[in-house]
């Protein structure tokens, strides 16, 4: 492996270890001063972040974990253009006995021309897991569209997300009620025959 390639891999590994350190200073260490971070898909509504807003976002996320690590499943080196692509597992232990967290992402990492700094990260996440994080665990400023729904629902009941029910649960509840009504009707109709 040539020196420039080794440098690119080292910078990516320092970034991944920074996530796992749960230390903002260690996470920021390989980032360039003009660093940009974007979480996709866009349907999550997460705004692009500069280095400072990324730092604040990371601090909020780090605050909910006792342990966290990014485990690369694969790393693709784009060569002298400085683009690296990482498919990683995100594994952690949530604070307060909230259990284990597992997710995965694909990060497109643009490095500086010398390969020593991270200039930009475009991170594709599992949107279902991102929404689960926003609903159940994330700090108030997590930054996805679900945040707006939580803020809107807060005024209705005084708690975050109390009125926001998944459609599948509403459907199951409706089907359960329908079954009870059908049983009652059948018992009423059968009372002359059975009783």
BALOBA-1460 file (C-alpha; in Angstrom, 3 decimals):
// residues 195
<rec num="1" residu="x" x="0.000" y="0.000" z="0.000"/>
<rec num="2" residu="x" x="1.493" y="3.344" z="-1.016"/>
<rec num="3" residu="x" x="1.916" y="6.205" z="1.462"/>
<rec num="4" residu="x" x="-0.970" y="8.390" z="0.176"/>
<rec num="5" residu="x" x="-3.394" y="5.464" z="0.328"/>
<rec num="6" residu="x" x="-2.204" y="4.550" z="3.834"/>
<rec num="7" residu="x" x="-2.773" y="8.186" z="4.886"/>
<rec num="8" residu="x" x="-6.351" y="8.169" z="3.529"/>
<rec num="9" residu="x" x="-7.187" y="4.922" z="5.353"/>
<rec num="10" residu="x" x="-5.604" y="6.248" z="8.537"/>
<rec num="11" residu="x" x="-7.698" y="9.450" z="8.402"/>
<rec num="12" residu="x" x="-10.907" y="7.452" z="7.901"/>
<rec num="13" residu="x" x="-10.011" y="5.149" z="10.796"/>
<rec num="14" residu="x" x="-9.298" y="8.160" z="13.038"/>
<rec num="15" residu="x" x="-12.760" y="9.505" z="12.146"/>
<rec num="16" residu="x" x="-14.466" y="6.181" z="12.933"/>
<rec num="17" residu="x" x="-12.534" y="5.866" z="16.200"/>
<rec num="18" residu="x" x="-13.619" y="9.421" z="17.040"/>
<rec num="19" residu="x" x="-17.253" y="8.351" z="16.875"/>
<rec num="20" residu="x" x="-16.496" y="5.410" z="19.135"/>
<rec num="21" residu="x" x="-14.604" y="7.541" z="21.649"/>
<rec num="22" residu="x" x="-17.760" y="9.502" z="22.616"/>
<rec num="23" residu="x" x="-15.343" y="12.452" z="22.855"/>
<rec num="24" residu="x" x="-16.169" y="15.573" z="20.854"/>
<rec num="25" residu="x" x="-12.523" y="16.721" z="20.737"/>
<rec num="26" residu="x" x="-11.401" y="13.330" z="19.396"/>
<rec num="27" residu="x" x="-14.236" y="13.273" z="16.830"/>
<rec num="28" residu="x" x="-13.364" y="16.787" z="15.623"/>
<rec num="29" residu="x" x="-9.610" y="16.109" z="15.435"/>
<rec num="30" residu="x" x="-9.484" y="14.916" z="11.781"/>
<rec num="31" residu="x" x="-12.097" y="17.423" z="10.528"/>
<rec num="32" residu="x" x="-11.034" y="20.383" z="8.414"/>
<rec num="33" residu="x" x="-12.041" y="23.906" z="9.535"/>
<rec num="34" residu="x" x="-14.553" y="24.111" z="6.653"/>
<rec num="35" residu="x" x="-15.986" y="20.619" z="7.327"/>
<rec num="36" residu="x" x="-19.569" y="19.865" z="6.188"/>
<rec num="37" residu="x" x="-21.856" y="16.990" z="7.225"/>
<rec num="38" residu="x" x="-25.114" y="15.916" z="5.577"/>
<rec num="39" residu="x" x="-27.429" y="13.072" z="6.645"/>
<rec num="40" residu="x" x="-29.485" y="11.454" z="3.893"/>
<rec num="41" residu="x" x="-32.071" y="10.547" z="2.726"/>
<rec num="42" residu="x" x="-33.368" y="14.086" z="2.410"/>
<rec num="43" residu="x" x="-36.825" y="12.880" z="3.491"/>
<rec num="44" residu="x" x="-35.480" y="12.916" z="7.077"/>
<rec num="45" residu="x" x="-35.294" y="16.705" z="6.781"/>
<rec num="46" residu="x" x="-31.901" y="16.924" z="8.496"/>
<rec num="47" residu="x" x="-30.181" y="20.172" z="7.573"/>
<rec num="48" residu="x" x="-26.543" y="20.161" z="6.441"/>
<rec num="49" residu="x" x="-24.140" y="21.015" z="9.267"/>
<rec num="50" residu="x" x="-20.875" y="22.881" z="9.457"/>
<rec num="51" residu="x" x="-18.158" y="21.865" z="11.899"/>
<rec num="52" residu="x" x="-19.693" y="23.773" z="14.824"/>
<rec num="53" residu="x" x="-23.265" y="22.532" z="14.344"/>
<rec num="54" residu="x" x="-21.962" y="19.004" z="13.733"/>
<rec num="55" residu="x" x="-20.094" y="19.254" z="17.045"/>
<rec num="56" residu="x" x="-23.291" y="20.270" z="18.853"/>
<rec num="57" residu="x" x="-25.307" y="17.508" z="17.188"/>
<rec num="58" residu="x" x="-22.647" y="14.904" z="18.045"/>
<rec num="59" residu="x" x="-22.571" y="16.082" z="21.679"/>
<rec num="60" residu="x" x="-26.322" y="15.479" z="21.921"/>
<rec num="61" residu="x" x="-26.039" y="12.016" z="20.400"/>
<rec num="62" residu="x" x="-23.011" y="11.095" z="22.521"/>
<rec num="63" residu="x" x="-24.952" y="12.112" z="25.645"/>
<rec num="64" residu="x" x="-27.389" y="9.205" z="25.252"/>
<rec num="65" residu="x" x="-24.770" y="6.451" z="24.939"/>
<rec num="66" residu="x" x="-22.638" y="4.654" z="27.521"/>
<rec num="67" residu="x" x="-20.743" y="2.902" z="24.717"/>
<rec num="68" residu="x" x="-20.654" y="3.352" z="20.955"/>
<rec num="69" residu="x" x="-18.579" y="2.162" z="18.030"/>
<rec num="70" residu="x" x="-18.510" y="2.325" z="14.259"/>
<rec num="71" residu="x" x="-17.466" y="-1.014" z="12.806"/>
<rec num="72" residu="x" x="-16.505" y="-0.800" z="9.129"/>
<rec num="73" residu="x" x="-17.870" y="-3.647" z="7.030"/>
<rec num="74" residu="x" x="-16.115" y="-2.292" z="3.959"/>
<rec num="75" residu="x" x="-14.018" y="0.700" z="2.952"/>
<rec num="76" residu="x" x="-13.620" y="1.724" z="-0.673"/>
<rec num="77" residu="x" x="-10.775" y="4.043" z="-1.621"/>
<rec num="78" residu="x" x="-11.569" y="6.401" z="-4.489"/>
<rec num="79" residu="x" x="-7.888" y="7.073" z="-5.068"/>
<rec num="80" residu="x" x="-6.173" y="10.397" z="-5.548"/>
<rec num="81" residu="x" x="-9.520" y="12.257" z="-5.635"/>
<rec num="82" residu="x" x="-9.728" y="11.692" z="-1.882"/>
<rec num="83" residu="x" x="-13.206" y="10.148" z="-1.819"/>
<rec num="84" residu="x" x="-13.592" y="7.226" z="0.578"/>
<rec num="85" residu="x" x="-16.806" y="5.214" z="1.015"/>
<rec num="86" residu="x" x="-17.443" y="3.343" z="4.256"/>
<rec num="87" residu="x" x="-20.230" y="0.877" z="4.980"/>
<rec num="88" residu="x" x="-20.323" y="0.683" z="8.764"/>
<rec num="89" residu="x" x="-22.292" y="-0.899" z="11.555"/>
<rec num="90" residu="x" x="-23.174" y="1.460" z="14.385"/>
<rec num="91" residu="x" x="-23.409" y="-0.368" z="17.691"/>
<rec num="92" residu="x" x="-23.911" y="1.073" z="21.140"/>
<rec num="93" residu="x" x="-25.314" y="0.736" z="24.620"/>
<rec num="94" residu="x" x="-27.880" y="3.408" z="25.494"/>
<rec num="95" residu="x" x="-27.792" y="5.096" z="28.892"/>
<rec num="96" residu="x" x="-30.358" y="4.466" z="31.589"/>
<rec num="97" residu="x" x="-30.814" y="0.801" z="30.786"/>
<rec num="98" residu="x" x="-32.497" y="1.637" z="27.455"/>
<rec num="99" residu="x" x="-30.715" y="-1.295" z="25.830"/>
<rec num="100" residu="x" x="-28.559" y="-1.922" z="22.813"/>
<rec num="101" residu="x" x="-28.591" y="0.203" z="19.667"/>
<rec num="102" residu="x" x="-27.753" y="-1.276" z="16.262"/>
<rec num="103" residu="x" x="-27.865" y="0.511" z="12.953"/>
<rec num="104" residu="x" x="-25.821" y="0.845" z="9.805"/>
<rec num="105" residu="x" x="-24.811" y="3.613" z="7.465"/>
<rec num="106" residu="x" x="-22.898" y="4.368" z="4.307"/>
<rec num="107" residu="x" x="-20.586" y="7.350" z="4.589"/>
<rec num="108" residu="x" x="-19.092" y="9.111" z="1.579"/>
<rec num="109" residu="x" x="-16.051" y="10.854" z="3.026"/>
<rec num="110" residu="x" x="-14.256" y="13.560" z="1.056"/>
<rec num="111" residu="x" x="-10.701" y="14.046" z="2.268"/>
<rec num="112" residu="x" x="-8.339" y="16.966" z="1.761"/>
<rec num="113" residu="x" x="-5.930" y="16.737" z="-1.163"/>
<rec num="114" residu="x" x="-3.168" y="15.442" z="1.124"/>
<rec num="115" residu="x" x="-5.548" y="12.894" z="2.728"/>
<rec num="116" residu="x" x="-5.015" y="14.132" z="6.294"/>
<rec num="117" residu="x" x="-8.327" y="15.899" z="6.963"/>
<rec num="118" residu="x" x="-12.021" y="15.131" z="6.488"/>
<rec num="119" residu="x" x="-13.617" y="17.889" z="4.415"/>
<rec num="120" residu="x" x="-17.125" y="16.484" z="3.989"/>
<rec num="121" residu="x" x="-19.196" y="13.508" z="5.121"/>
<rec num="122" residu="x" x="-22.410" y="12.558" z="3.348"/>
<rec num="123" residu="x" x="-24.016" y="9.890" z="5.500"/>
<rec num="124" residu="x" x="-26.835" y="7.652" z="4.298"/>
<rec num="125" residu="x" x="-28.639" y="6.183" z="7.296"/>
<rec num="126" residu="x" x="-31.433" y="3.673" z="7.799"/>
<rec num="127" residu="x" x="-34.347" y="6.114" z="7.865"/>
<rec num="128" residu="x" x="-36.559" y="3.824" z="9.962"/>
<rec num="129" residu="x" x="-33.830" y="3.610" z="12.625"/>
<rec num="130" residu="x" x="-33.241" y="7.373" z="12.438"/>
<rec num="131" residu="x" x="-36.935" y="7.993" z="13.121"/>
<rec num="132" residu="x" x="-36.855" y="5.458" z="15.955"/>
<rec num="133" residu="x" x="-33.897" y="7.340" z="17.418"/>
<rec num="134" residu="x" x="-35.785" y="10.646" z="17.101"/>
<rec num="135" residu="x" x="-38.925" y="9.228" z="18.750"/>
<rec num="136" residu="x" x="-37.400" y="7.235" z="21.582"/>
<rec num="137" residu="x" x="-33.881" y="8.325" z="22.447"/>
<rec num="138" residu="x" x="-32.578" y="11.455" z="20.768"/>
<rec num="139" residu="x" x="-32.058" y="14.822" z="22.419"/>
<rec num="140" residu="x" x="-34.598" y="17.522" z="21.573"/>
<rec num="141" residu="x" x="-32.427" y="19.074" z="18.866"/>
<rec num="142" residu="x" x="-31.809" y="15.853" z="16.916"/>
<rec num="143" residu="x" x="-32.782" y="17.685" z="13.746"/>
<rec num="144" residu="x" x="-35.023" y="15.439" z="11.648"/>
<rec num="145" residu="x" x="-38.576" y="16.047" z="10.425"/>
<rec num="146" residu="x" x="-39.988" y="13.990" z="13.281"/>
<rec num="147" residu="x" x="-38.812" y="16.778" z="15.593"/>
<rec num="148" residu="x" x="-41.471" y="19.086" z="14.183"/>
<rec num="149" residu="x" x="-44.147" y="16.442" z="14.747"/>
<rec num="150" residu="x" x="-42.991" y="16.000" z="18.349"/>
<rec num="151" residu="x" x="-43.077" y="19.753" z="18.986"/>
<rec num="152" residu="x" x="-46.549" y="19.996" z="17.471"/>
<rec num="153" residu="x" x="-47.808" y="17.055" z="19.557"/>
<rec num="154" residu="x" x="-46.361" y="18.490" z="22.762"/>
<rec num="155" residu="x" x="-49.000" y="21.203" z="22.918"/>
<rec num="156" residu="x" x="-51.813" y="18.665" z="22.606"/>
<rec num="157" residu="x" x="-51.002" y="16.490" z="25.605"/>
<rec num="158" residu="x" x="-48.085" y="18.108" z="27.402"/>
<rec num="159" residu="x" x="-45.649" y="15.314" z="26.525"/>
<rec num="160" residu="x" x="-43.507" y="14.731" z="23.503"/>
<rec num="161" residu="x" x="-44.976" y="12.370" z="20.956"/>
<rec num="162" residu="x" x="-47.902" y="11.142" z="23.098"/>
<rec num="163" residu="x" x="-50.392" y="11.635" z="20.285"/>
<rec num="164" residu="x" x="-48.100" y="10.369" z="17.541"/>
<rec num="165" residu="x" x="-48.978" y="6.692" z="17.086"/>
<rec num="166" residu="x" x="-47.596" y="4.488" z="14.376"/>
<rec num="167" residu="x" x="-50.163" y="3.617" z="11.726"/>
<rec num="168" residu="x" x="-49.598" y="-0.092" z="12.245"/>
<rec num="169" residu="x" x="-50.603" y="0.140" z="15.930"/>
<rec num="170" residu="x" x="-53.719" y="2.143" z="15.057"/>
<rec num="171" residu="x" x="-54.643" y="-0.453" z="12.448"/>
<rec num="172" residu="x" x="-54.138" y="-3.329" z="14.896"/>
<rec num="173" residu="x" x="-56.252" y="-1.568" z="17.514"/>
<rec num="174" residu="x" x="-59.008" y="-1.006" z="14.952"/>
<rec num="175" residu="x" x="-58.940" y="-4.650" z="13.868"/>
<rec num="176" residu="x" x="-59.075" y="-5.779" z="17.504"/>
<rec num="177" residu="x" x="-62.136" y="-3.591" z="18.165"/>
<rec num="178" residu="x" x="-63.826" y="-4.897" z="15.023"/>
<rec num="179" residu="x" x="-63.305" y="-8.483" z="16.169"/>
<rec num="180" residu="x" x="-64.863" y="-7.734" z="19.554"/>
<rec num="181" residu="x" x="-67.894" y="-6.131" z="17.874"/>
<rec num="182" residu="x" x="-68.306" y="-9.125" z="15.529"/>
<rec num="183" residu="x" x="-68.151" y="-11.574" z="18.467"/>
<rec num="184" residu="x" x="-70.782" y="-9.564" z="20.381"/>
<rec num="185" residu="x" x="-73.094" y="-9.482" z="17.344"/>
<rec num="186" residu="x" x="-72.655" y="-13.217" z="16.740"/>
<rec num="187" residu="x" x="-73.377" y="-13.978" z="20.395"/>
<rec num="188" residu="x" x="-76.506" y="-11.793" z="20.250"/>
<rec num="189" residu="x" x="-77.734" y="-13.441" z="17.071"/>
<rec num="190" residu="x" x="-76.948" y="-16.903" z="18.391"/>
<rec num="191" residu="x" x="-78.598" y="-16.417" z="21.773"/>
<rec num="192" residu="x" x="-81.843" y="-17.859" z="20.577"/>
<rec num="193" residu="x" x="-80.088" y="-20.889" z="19.113"/>
<rec num="194" residu="x" x="-77.384" y="-21.531" z="21.669"/>
<rec num="195" residu="x" x="-79.019" y="-20.334" z="24.884"/>
